[in-house]
């Protein structure tokens, strides 16, 4: 009982990445339409896009079609995208928190909150780490499949 089986892990990752995608798109719509907070809405959209990339990796792996959609070069590009988005999100988090602290911008009202934008940037950071990790993970799975076959 110390370790989960691979199918349980995969189902967990599928559920979590689908929640991340739905939450990212919903957050984007709410921040854009309801609150007009474009900083938070943009980072929420980017988090949703990173989550859908992870979801796509998991779905393709689940149905054994990963090698027909991606090769190692594609996964290498996704890995670079994960690194790039990680750095951009980290810079955004630090910038938003410093600007909020120095200018005394409160968390509420939502329309002017940079703290909420930093929270959404943190979610983008989290999903970009996932894209980086799973692109490397599935790249090694592809290498193993090619060397065995």
C-alpha positions as CSV (number, residue, x, y, z in Angstrom):
1,X,0.0,0.0,0.0
2,X,3.1,2.3,0.0
3,X,3.0,2.9,-3.7
4,X,0.1,3.6,-6.1
5,X,-0.1,1.6,-9.3
6,X,0.7,3.4,-12.5
7,X,-2.9,3.4,-13.7
8,X,-4.1,5.0,-10.5
9,X,-1.4,7.7,-10.8
10,X,-2.4,8.3,-14.4
11,X,-6.1,8.6,-13.5
12,X,-5.1,11.0,-10.7
13,X,-3.0,13.1,-13.1
14,X,-5.8,13.1,-15.7
15,X,-8.4,14.3,-13.1
16,X,-6.0,17.0,-11.7
17,X,-5.0,18.3,-15.1
18,X,-8.6,18.5,-16.3
19,X,-9.5,20.4,-13.1
20,X,-6.6,22.7,-13.8
21,X,-7.7,23.3,-17.3
22,X,-11.3,24.0,-16.4
23,X,-10.3,26.2,-13.5
24,X,-7.9,28.1,-15.6
25,X,-10.4,28.9,-18.3
26,X,-13.2,29.7,-15.8
27,X,-10.8,31.9,-13.9
28,X,-9.8,33.7,-17.1
29,X,-13.5,34.4,-17.9
30,X,-14.3,35.6,-14.4
31,X,-11.3,37.8,-14.1
32,X,-11.8,39.3,-17.6
33,X,-15.5,39.6,-17.8
34,X,-16.7,40.1,-14.2
35,X,-13.8,41.9,-12.6
36,X,-11.8,43.4,-15.5
37,X,-8.6,42.2,-13.9
38,X,-6.5,41.5,-17.0
39,X,-3.3,40.6,-15.1
40,X,-5.0,37.8,-13.2
41,X,-7.1,36.7,-16.2
42,X,-4.1,36.4,-18.4
43,X,-2.2,34.3,-15.9
44,X,-5.2,32.2,-15.3
45,X,-5.5,31.5,-19.0
46,X,-1.8,30.6,-19.2
47,X,-2.2,28.2,-16.3
48,X,-5.1,26.6,-18.1
49,X,-3.1,26.2,-21.2
50,X,-0.2,24.6,-19.3
51,X,-2.7,22.3,-17.7
52,X,-4.2,21.2,-21.0
53,X,-0.8,20.4,-22.3
54,X,-0.3,18.1,-19.3
55,X,-3.8,16.6,-19.9
56,X,-3.0,16.0,-23.5
57,X,0.2,14.1,-22.6
58,X,-1.7,11.9,-20.1
59,X,-4.5,11.2,-22.6
60,X,-2.1,10.2,-25.4
61,X,-0.1,8.0,-23.0
62,X,-3.3,6.4,-21.7
63,X,-4.5,5.4,-25.1
64,X,-0.9,4.4,-26.3
65,X,-0.9,7.1,-29.0
66,X,1.8,9.3,-27.6
67,X,4.4,8.2,-30.1
68,X,2.0,8.9,-33.1
69,X,1.4,12.5,-31.9
70,X,4.8,13.4,-30.5
71,X,8.4,12.5,-30.9
72,X,11.3,13.3,-28.6
73,X,12.0,16.6,-30.4
74,X,8.4,17.8,-29.7
75,X,8.7,16.8,-26.1
76,X,12.0,18.6,-25.9
77,X,10.3,21.8,-27.1
78,X,7.5,21.3,-24.5
79,X,10.2,20.9,-21.9
80,X,11.8,24.2,-23.0
81,X,8.3,25.8,-22.9
82,X,7.9,24.6,-19.3
83,X,11.3,26.2,-18.4
84,X,10.4,29.5,-20.1
85,X,6.9,29.7,-18.5
86,X,8.4,28.8,-15.1
87,X,10.8,31.7,-15.4
88,X,8.2,34.2,-16.7
89,X,5.8,33.1,-13.9
90,X,8.5,33.4,-11.2
91,X,9.4,36.9,-12.4
92,X,5.7,37.9,-12.5
93,X,5.1,36.6,-8.9
94,X,8.0,38.5,-7.5
95,X,7.1,41.7,-9.5
96,X,3.4,41.6,-8.5
97,X,4.2,41.1,-4.8
98,X,6.9,43.8,-4.7
99,X,4.7,46.3,-6.5
100,X,1.8,45.4,-4.2
101,X,3.9,45.9,-1.1
102,X,5.7,49.1,-2.2
103,X,2.5,50.8,-3.5
104,X,0.3,49.4,-0.7
105,X,-2.2,47.8,-3.2
106,X,-4.7,45.7,-1.1
107,X,-6.0,42.3,-2.1
108,X,-9.5,43.7,-2.4
109,X,-11.1,45.1,-4.5
110,X,-10.5,42.3,-7.0
111,X,-10.4,44.7,-10.0
112,X,-7.1,46.3,-8.9
113,X,-5.5,43.4,-7.0
114,X,-2.1,42.4,-8.1
115,X,-1.9,39.8,-5.3
116,X,-4.6,37.7,-7.1
117,X,-2.5,38.1,-10.3
118,X,0.5,36.7,-8.4
119,X,-1.7,33.7,-7.2
120,X,-2.6,33.0,-10.8
121,X,1.0,33.4,-11.8
122,X,1.9,30.8,-9.1
123,X,-0.6,28.4,-10.6
124,X,1.0,28.9,-14.0
125,X,4.4,28.2,-12.4
126,X,3.0,25.0,-10.9
127,X,1.6,23.8,-14.3
128,X,4.8,24.8,-16.1
129,X,6.8,22.6,-13.7
130,X,4.3,19.8,-14.6
131,X,4.8,20.4,-18.3
132,X,8.6,20.3,-17.8
133,X,8.5,17.1,-15.7
134,X,6.0,15.2,-17.8
135,X,7.6,16.1,-21.1
136,X,10.8,14.6,-19.7
137,X,8.9,11.6,-18.2
138,X,7.1,10.7,-21.4
139,X,10.2,11.3,-23.5
140,X,12.0,8.7,-21.4
141,X,9.0,6.4,-21.9
142,X,9.3,6.9,-25.7
143,X,13.0,6.1,-25.6
144,X,12.3,3.0,-23.6
145,X,9.6,1.9,-26.1
146,X,11.9,2.4,-29.0
147,X,14.8,0.5,-27.4
148,X,12.6,-2.4,-26.4
149,X,10.9,-2.7,-29.8
